[in-house]
Amino acid sequence: MADLTILLGGVIHAGRGPARPADVLLDGDRVAAVAPPGGLPVETGAAEILDLRGLHLAPGFVDMHSHSDTALIAEPENTAKTRQGITLDVIGQDGLGVAPFDAGRDGQWRATLLGLTGHRDLPWTWCTFDEHLAAIEAARPATNVAALVTFGAIRNAVIGLRDRPTTIAERGRMTGLVADAMAAGAFGMSVGLVYLPAVFASRDELVAAFSVVGRGDGLMVVHLRSQGDAWLDAIDEAIGIAREAQVALHVSHVCSLGSRNWSKIPRALERFEAARASGLPVTFDQHPYTAASTVLAQVLPPWVTEGGPAAMRSRLAEDAVRDRIRTEIRGHGHPGWENYAGLAGWDAVQIAGVGRPENRWIVGRTIGDVAAERDLDPLDITADLLAAEEDSIPMVLLGLYDDDGIGRILRAPGGSIGTDGVIAEHPHPRLFGSTARVLGHYVRDLRALSLEDGVARLGRAGAGILGLVSRGSIEPGAAADLVAFDPAAIRDRANYAAPRAHPDGIAHVLVNGRFVVRDGRETGERPGRVLRRGDHN
């Protein structure tokens, strides 16, 4: 009886049909029964009986785009996620993963990633993808974890961060590493076609690697080569690679960068629909904010970053290199480079974190503000900052999207939600507030979609994309990953000036039947599990 919990009187989003009042019986880590109010005998002797009247009960939320690859080890309580009802983190995104990793050889790869993963002082003790999963398991995180292997880590393991084609033998080594990760339980492989080193990869190289993923029934998860001026061409490229590799396609953080590209959203969604109609599985995720976030080096053309941060710093010391960069930023971007400063302007480039204490003064400020204040060239400020730091620098890009476009994408078939939360000192507020922003701002305030659709987008959709048949619903036999929230009170409190704030309106969160949040406070429990593709999850 000690494992029995009764949740009384909540309005449940069971996963099928409209939300309805019901009582729910949990037996350990599973849902044992769902009954109309009053339909469960209280004399069952449950150790916990919790009154949920006035609250809605939903399947736990899935962060389909998480950068918590090392945070789950350094901060296993994962409160930025649990406090917003997230019960599953999907890591290994944008082709920028931490395994495979060789500590003696891959220092520049680690430095490239630290602007996304944070936790500069955490030793990376693993070598293989499987060993990284084991390190997460040993940390006992509060949330469940599903992992993608990353194309960037695979290519780096074979040829480093160089801009050159791979040989036939090198491609064989790469596909072998992909197969090893799939056998260890990867749910697929991600690639960031704007990021080092995938930006240098040929189509044939990508098709060969993703064909292994397709044979293992995994996902091709792609950060497109462009989300701005060349967005539609980039979608066509990803669909073409997925078709040739015979692999299901999942597009990361669907959005249209810059006001001049917002009108392309209907045509982009039509491309997804057409691909699905022709037999290619196509899904996507998005984050619900009008600002983007990545690493500061992405404002530079790819040729500047080849070889990693040390090589980049050496190039940035040359005046001729800076002059060439300025010229390219003033022009239009080219495939493989989004040209964020050209799209958004330097006033939109906000620094989210640094490694050196002497540079902390710029955290939370925009390059444009600092340039105006000090009468300096914005590119020189950026180059000096990148040259002074040993590792990559996270940034926020303000004002790139609008509410209408986000709402349109939220309503499109095949979608799910990811925070895309970069682990930083002054992060994008989406790290702390994404789920509440969907249910508060877009569902309740803007009525961009219904409450049932918003809840499904946050939970059932992601579980379905991953093939997790026991998650994403509230029915007998389902995993007891649950979130209880007040739809009238839920709202994101994090903002661009003060991003580290937990949302209002989320009362209780259970992971595998145990409370990680109770009455709006974290409990310290860490019942999460590493889920592996093919297991009974």
ABEGO torsion letter per residue (X at the ends): XAABBBBBGBBBBAGBEBBBBBBBBBBEABBABBBBBGABBAAAGBABBBBABGBBBBBBBBBABBAAAAAAAABAAGAAAAAAGBABBBBGBGGBBAOBBBAAAAAAAAAAAAAAAEGAABBBABABAAAAAAAAAAAGBABBBBBBBBAAAAAAAAAEABBBBBBAAAAAAAAAAAAAAAAAGBAEBBBBAABOAAAABBAAAAAAAAAAAAAAGBBBBBBBABABAAAAAAAAAAAAAAAAAGBBBBBBGBBBBEAAAAAAAAAAAAAAAAAAAAGBBBBBBBBABABBBBBAAAABBAAAABGEAAAAAAAAABAAAAAAAAAAAABBBBBGBAGAAAAAEAAABBBAEBABAAAAAABGBBAAAAAAAAGBBAAAAAAAAAAABABBBBBBBBGABBAAAAAAAAABBGBBBBAGBBBBABBBAAAAAAAAAAAAAAAAAAGABBAAAAAAAAAAAAAAAAGBAABGBBBBGBBBBBBBBBAAABBBABBAABABBBBBGBABBBBGGBBABBGGBBAGBBABBBBBBGBBX
